[in-house]
Amino acid sequence: AQSGEVAADPQQYDQAYLSPVTIGNSELMLDFDTGSADLWAFSNETPASQSQGHERYDSATGTELDGYSWSITYGDQSGAGGNVYTDKVVVGGVTATRQAVEAATSVSASFSQNIDSDGLLGLAFSSINTVQPRQQTTFFDTVRPTLAKALFTCDLRQGDAGSYTFGYIDSSKYQGTVTYVPVDDSQGFWQFTAGGYSVGGDNATSGSVGTAIADTGTSLLYLPAAVTKAYYEQAGGRYDNQQGGYTLPCNGGAPDFSVAIGGKTFTVPGSYIAYAPLTTGSSTCFGGIQPDTGIGFSIFGDVFLKAVYAIFDVSQGSPRLGFAAQ
Ligand SMILES: N#Cc1c(N)n[nH]c1N1CCCC1
């Protein structure tokens, strides 16, 4: 049975985390994304004008799936599309011998400009993979029958290298016990229900967050508008229409944010919520908590995930998420 571990290296401000993946004879840095289900890469088929500075997958090592294509648009309106091959993919020593690899023939500007990232490795459910005419499986779903345990874990850190593991839980990476909650995979996401919250450690947990997804591909923590408003009232923040979100002082006074999941409380340090200065040297920061208005559910992105050890587990038949304090 296979198991393995791969580093998750943070980009500036922990905007995304990138991990080394070998595809055929190419080694690329991919953004592991539990919020999508396509494994795609810059490739020899991506126009040079769009791929300056990126490592590229050389599809010569793959077997083309004739007549297959893919096209994806993310919530931030970025996107990519192209052709499909099968090839050998290795992540932290875990090998998928015939993994669907989606070679980009076109990528949107934000992908071209982010030269650290050579593509994405989707870890949501394969039901939302975009390959046509026949949907393909994610790397996790491809290797799952060969794994020691049918799960992967995520240990993201603030401003430091974290890791993903496949096939095993590393108990040295968390403190205390793991709290598991059921996952509703009907929309293809790692969707769960979050409970009451509190700001700044005041134990009067109020309200309830509700339906949420665990999404490593999203930088911030998107919460219901009322919860977000309550946080910034205590944090001394304000909604800045020009910035398109809440901002707050960078000065280290931001209160912690706590949320109950499975009856256990998990806390995001205030320092994670003073996310990044509006511009270099500014004493006003863009907030790491933003309203989830229009999304349809809350998104527990990297701002939350780097405060916990997360276990994405399908070993029990129906899927579940495990959280433990880091
Ligand atoms: N928007 C968005 C988004 C998301 N909710 N999960 N992953 C995302 N992206 C991965 C690369 C670009 C955006």
The ligand as an ORCA input file, in Angstrom:
! r2SCAN-3c Opt
* xyz 0 1
  N     -11.846     31.522     -6.929
  C     -11.500     30.535     -6.549
  C     -11.036     29.282     -6.092
  C     -11.682     28.488     -5.150
  N     -12.829     28.774     -4.512
  N     -10.965     27.378     -4.936
  N      -9.876     27.436     -5.738
  C      -9.897     28.599     -6.430
  N      -8.936     28.927     -7.294
  C      -7.836     28.038     -7.585
  C      -6.932     28.819     -8.505
  C      -7.621     30.124     -8.826
  C      -8.838     30.210     -7.961
*
